[in-house]
Amino acid sequence: MNASDMSSVPVAQDPEWTGIRTLGHANRFATWDSEFRYDGRIRVPMGVKIKAIRYSYYGNGQATMDTVECKRGQSGIDQQYEVIDLAFLDDSDLITFTLRGDLNVDADPRPAYSRTYRILVEAVLDDGTVRSASPEVEVLAGAWTQADPQMVGRPFVRLPWDNNWGGSPNSQAGFGYVSDNGLIPGDKFIVDLVNLRQGVQGVASNHSDHVYYQLVREDGTPSRATPAPQKLSVPGHQDSGTGRKVTLPPLNLRQLGDRTGYYRFLVWPGSTTEPGGTASALGWDPAKPEDAFQIGSVYYRYHAGQDGGTGQSAYIWAEDRTAVAGQTKWVYPAFVVSNTGQSTIGTVPIVFTAPEGLHFLEESVTFTRWSAPDTEIKAAGSLSADRRTLTCPAVPLNLATGKDPWVSVYPAVGVEQTATGSLQVGIAIGEPAFATAHATIVVTPAG
C-alpha cells in the first residue's frame, strides 16, 4: 500500500489512530549492540499530547522501561524520546516521535544463529489512553568458531551507540536525525562492518570489504541519492574495535529534489570467499529488502506546501525558544517566511496555534521585513476563548518570487505555571494553507 492509499483506510484499521505506526526501527543487530531505536507516528484528537513513552527492556512483552522527553534534535544517549514533528490537521493532530535506549536481549541464540524478540512500545497520552506497537528485532550471535556449526558467523554491521564511533553530538545521532533544510551532515551515517570469519583460511564467507546501502522513504520509494542500493567500500574485521568505520559523505535531500518525510538508512553487509571471489550465501542480499539492517534514519521537514493551484508556496524556518514555567517575560517564537513559489505572496490569512501550557497574549502579530529589519509592523487578529488560537485574516507579507526577500513573523506567547517540556507553536499560511511549520518552546521548571 502506498501513501496515497492511506486516506481510504478505515480508522479501525489505521495504526496511527488505534496504535502506533512504525516508521522504522533498528531491526537487526548482533548481541554486541543490544540497543533500541524506534521511530513512530500517532494521530490523536486535537490538542492531545504524549505524556510518557515506555518500552520492553527485556523483550518479554512488559513495557517497564520508562523514558524521558528531550528537546527535538537533542540526540541524547539515554532512555529518551523526542517529538520530532507535530502537524495540525483539520480534525486531529499528527505526532511523529523518535525513541532510543538500552535493551537486554543479548542472550546466546543457539541452537539458532539468531533470536527474534518483540519489543513492546507504549505511548501514554494525556487523555489517559495508551497506544502501542510491537516491532520485531532479530539479534544475531556475536561469536563464531569453525568447530561449532550452530555459530553461523554471518557478517553484520554495528548499531552505533554512545560515543564509541565519534560523531556529533554522539555516535547514535544518525538514528532519528532531524533535518529542516534537507542537509544530512557527513558524521551521521556510520558503517562499521564485522565479519567473524574474516581472514580464516579454508572457510566460506571469509572476506568482507563492502556493504550496500540505500535511503528509503516511509512510503517505500528510494531517495534520489540512492535510486538503487549503492556499493560502499568498508573494511571488514573480526574484533570489536571501532577504528575502521566509514561515514557517508554529506547529503542534501532538498538539492536532490527529494520529498519531505521520514527516510530509513538501510545497509546490506556483503561477504565473499577469499578476496575478489563471488558473493557468499552468508552475506546479505541487497535485492531483498528483508535482508537490510536499519542503522539510521532521518526526518526531513522542509515546509514548502502544496499551492492548491495558486502558484504559491513558501519555506518557513522556525526559530525555537527557551522559557521558565510561569515566567512573566513574553516569548516570541519567530517564523521566517520566504517565497518559494511562482507567484507573489501578497496579503494572506495566517493562523497560529498553541498547546496547553502556552497562550497568545495579543490580538495581533508582529513582523519585520528584509528591507527594513528594524521596523516592526503589526497585523490585527482575533483570539479564541482559550487564547490558544490566534487568527490574523490579512497579513501583508508581500513577498515577491526570488531567493532574498523574507518576512519574520512572531506572535507574543505567555508561559503558564503548568507548562513543561517541549511545547510547539504552530503556523499555517493561506486558506487553504500552502505552508505550515511549528516552533518549539522548551520550558524548564521554575526555581
N, C-alpha and C positions, 0 to 999 in steps of 0.2 A: 504494500500500500504506500503511495507517495503522499507528500504533504497536501496536495490539492484534494485528496480524498477525505481528509480528516473532518471536513465540515459535515459530512454525511454520516459520521459515526455516532450512534446513539449515545447519550450521556451515560447510560448504564454500562456501556462497554468501553468508554474512553477513560484510560487510566489517569489522565490529567484531572478528571472530575471525581473519580472514585478512589484513586490511589495515588501513585507517583509514576509519571512517565520516565523511564530510564533512558536518558540520552546517551550515556556511556559510562564505563567503569573499568578499573583495572581488572581485566577478566582472566588473566593467566600470568603466573609468576612462579618462581622457584621458592622452596622453603627458606632460602636465604633472605627473601624480601616479603615477609608476612605483613603487608600493609594494605590499607583500604583506601581506594579513591573512587568517588562516585559523583556523577552529575545527574540531576533530575529536574523535573518541572511539574508544577501542580497548578490547577485552575481552581480559584476559590471565589466565594461570593465577595462582592465589592467591599473593600476595607478590611477583610480578614487577613491576618498576618501569621507567619510562622512564630510559634512561641519557643519551641525546642526541637532538636533532632537527636535521635539516639540510634544505635545500631548494635548488631550482634557481634561482640568481640570474639567469641569462640565459634561462630558459625553454627550455633546449636538451636537457632530459632528463637532465642531470647535476646531482645534488644535492651541490653543492660549497660552499654557504654554511652554515657552522656557526652555531649559536645557543647562547646561554647561558640557563640556567634562572633565573627570577626568582621572588620571593615572590608567592604568589597575591594578585591585586588590586593589584600594584605599578603596572601600566600604564606601562611604560617606552617609549622611543623608539628603541631599538637593535634588533639582531638577537636576539630573545629569545623564550622561551616560558614559559608558566605552566601548571601543573597546577591547574585551577580546580575540579575535583571528583574525588573518589575514593570509589566506592561498593563496599562489601564484600558480594558475593553468596555464596550457598551454595557454589558451585563455582568461582568466579572473581572477579576484581576488574574494575571498570569505571572507566577513566581518561578524563576529559574535559580537553582542553587547548586553549589559545589560543596562536597563533603570530603574530609580527609581524616585519617587516624591510623592507629595500630590495629593489627589483628593477631590472634593467637591460633593460627591454622597451619602450623609448620610441623605437624606430626609426620613421621615416616609413612609414605603412602603404600609401601609394599604390602601385598604382592603385586599391586598395580604400580605403574611408573608415575601415576598422578592420582590425586583425590579431588573430588568436587564438593564444594560447600555452597550452601545458600546463605547469603548474608542479609538478614532482615534489617531493613531501614524503616524507621518510623518518624514521620514529621507530625509533631503535635501543634495544632493550630490554636489561636487564642479564642476561638469559639467553642473549644472543648473537643473537637473532632480529631481523629488520628488517621493520617494517611500512611500507607505502607507499600513497600516493594521488596522483592527478594531476589536480587541479581545473583547469578552463579559465578563463582570463581574457581578456576582449576589451578591446583597447587602441584607443581612438579617436584619430583625428587631432586634434591640438591647434591646427590652423590652418585658415583658410578665406579664400579670395578668390573674388569673383564671376567672375573670368576663368578659374578652374580648376575645371571640373565634377568632377574627381576629389576635390576637397576639399568634401565634402558639407556640413559645418558643422552637424551635429545638436547640439541643446543637451545639456549634461551637468552633473552635479553633481560637485563636487570630492570627493576622498577625503582627509579631513583627516590631516595628518602633522605631526610635531614639535610646535612651539608656535605655528605661524603663525596659528591661528584662536582663540587663547586657550584657555580651558577648564582644568579642574583634574583631575589634575596637569599635563595637556598636552592638545593638540588631538585626539589619536588615542585618548584613553581611552574613547571610546564604542564601540570595537570590542573584544570580549572582556571587556566590563564585567561584574563580578560583584556581584550584589545578594543578600544573605542575608535581607533583610526585604521584598523586592519593590519598594523605592523606587529609581527612576532619577532622579538629580538633573537639574536643568534645564540643566546645561552639558555634557551628554554627547553628545546627538544634534545634530550641527551640519550645517546645509544651506547650501551656497553654490552658487548657480545661475549657470552660464555659458552664454551664447548668443553665438557668434561672429558671428552675423548681426544682433545687437541694434542697432536704430536705423538700419539700412541701408535706404534708401528703394528701393522698386520690386522687392524680392525677397521670396520666400515665407519664412515662419517667422522674421520679423524682430522679434518681440516675445516676451519671456518675463517673466512676473510671478508664476508659481506652480509648485508641484510637487504631486504626490500622494504620500502616504506611508502605510505600514502596518507594524505589528509582527505577525510571523507566527511561530508556534511551530514547533518542529522537525518535528512531525507534519503540518504544513500548515494547522492551524487558526489563525484570527486571534486576536489579543488582544481582550479585551472593550473595550479602549480604542479599537480600530480594527477594528470588525466588517467594514468595507469600506474601501478606500483613502480617506484623508482629504485634502481640499484644504488647502494651506498657502500663504499669500502670501509670496513670496520675490522680491526684485528681481533681474532678470536683468542681466548686464553682459558686456562683451566682454573686459575686461582680467583680469589675474591678481591684482588686489587682493582682499584677504580681508575688507574692512570691511563688506561688505553681507550677511554671513552672517545666518542666522536659526537660533536654537536652539529646540528643542522645550521646552515647559514641563515641570516635573517630572511624572512618572507614578508611581503606586503600584499595582503589579500585584496585590499582596495585597489591598488595599482593593477593587479591581475584581473580585476573585474569580477571577483568572487562575490556571491551574495552574502548578506549578513546571516548570522545564526551560529549554531554550535557545530564544531568540527572535531572529529576523533583523530588522533595521531596513531596510526596503525603500523606495526612492524612485523615482518616475517623473517626470523633468523634462518640463514642458509648454512649448508654444510656439504662437503664433498668427501670422497675417499681419496686422500692424497691431494696435494695442491694441483690445480688445473684439471681435476677429474670431473666426472659428471655429477649432477646433483644427487645427493643421497636421499633415500626414502625417509631417513630420520630427521631431515630438515623440515621446514615448514613451507608449504606451497603458496606462493603469492597469488596463484589462480583461485585459491579457496579463501573466501572471506572469513570462514570459521577458523582458519589456521592463524589468524592475526593475533598478536599481542597488542592490546591498547596500553600504551605507556604515557600518554599525554592527551591534552585536549585544549582547545581554545574557544572562547566565546567572543565572536566578532560582532560588535554592537554599534556599527556606524549608522546614524539616523538620517537617511535620505528617503523620505516617504514616497509612496506612490502618488502621482499627481492627479489622479482621477480625471485625466483628460484635459486639465487646465494648463499643462506645461510647467506647473510649479512643483518644486521640491527644494528642500533645504537641509543643510547639515547643522546639527546643534551640538555644540561642545559644552558639556555641563561642568561647572566648577564646584567641587564638593566643599563642605564647610565642617567645622567642629563647633561644639557648644557644650554647655554645662546645664544639667536639668534645672529648670526653674530660673534661669538667668534672666535679668531684666533687659539686657542688651539685645537689640533686634539682630536677626540673622538675615543675610541677603544671599541666598543661593543664586548664582548667575548662570544664565543660559546665553551663550554666544552663538548667534544665528548667522549663517552665510547662505547665499543663494546658489544652489547647485543645479537649478532648472534652466529651462529655455526661455522663460519669460520673467518680467519684473514682478517681484512680490511687493504689492502696494499696501493698502490698509486691510488688515486681516483680523479675524477674531482669534483670541488666544485664551485658553482655559488652563488654569493652574490647579493642582490638587495636592492636598497634604494628608498624611496619615494621622492616626491618633497619637497624641503627644506633641503635635505641632498645629499651629493655626495661622492664618493670614491676619495681618494687623491693619491693613489699609484697603480701602475700596478703590485701589488703583495699582498700577505697576509702573516702575521707573525704568527708563532705558537710556542708553547713550549710543552715539554713532561713531563709526570710524573717522568721520570727517571732523568731529568736534568731541573728542573723548571726555573732555572735562565739563561738557554741558549736559545736564540731566533734564530729561523730558518725562512727563507723566501722561499715562493714558488711563482714562476713567474705567471703572469696573464695578461689579457688584459681588457681594459675599453671600454665600449660603448661610442658613440659620446657624450651623455649627462652625462657621468661619473656616471650613476646610476645603472649600471650593471657591476660587476667585475667577470670575468670568469677565473678561475685557472684550467687548464686542467689536472695537475698532482701534487697533493698534497700528499706527502708521510706520511700518517697518521700512517701506520704500527702498527696497534692495534691488538694484539692477543686477543683471547677469554679470558674471566675472568672478575672479578669484579674490579680489582685495576687499570689497565692501563687507562690513559686518555691523551687527547691532547687538549690544549686550543688554539683556532683559533681566531684571532682578526684582522679584516681589519681596516685600517685608514679611518675615516669618517670626512668630513668637514660639518660645520653647517652654512647654509646660513642666510642672514639677514631676509629673509621672513619666516623662519622656525618658527613653533608654535605648541604647544600641544604635544601629544604623537605620535611619529613617529617610525615606525617599520622597522628594517633592517632584511632582510630575508636571510636564508642559505638553500641550497639544496645540499646534498651529493650524488654522484653517477649519473650514466647515464644508465637507468632511475634512478631517485632519490629513495634511500631507506631510507632516513631520512631527515626531514625538521624541521625548527623552525624559530622563529624570536625573536630579542631582541628589547626592547623599549628604545628610547632616548626621555626623557621628556624635552622639550625645553621651557624655560621661556623667556619673552621679555627682551631685553637689557635695562639697566637703571633702 
